[in-house]
């Protein structure tokens, strides 16, 4: 239950990316294709509003309010 609460409070974009990583690992893919998919997902996170909110919240020493964007 504790782990479920951690996931519940996590950034939605990060949780979604983790789900995609798990799903993509089940299907057979070559290393180049896996690297390209990971890079695409990580760039999307880096450019997201949630990433900016997380950084702001960290600097301001407060709990972040994620929107999933």
Protein Blocks (a to p, Z undefined) as FASTA:
>chain_A
ZZmmmmmmpcfklmmmmmmmmmmmmpccdfklmmmmmmmmmmmmmmpmklmmmmmmmmno
pacddehZZ
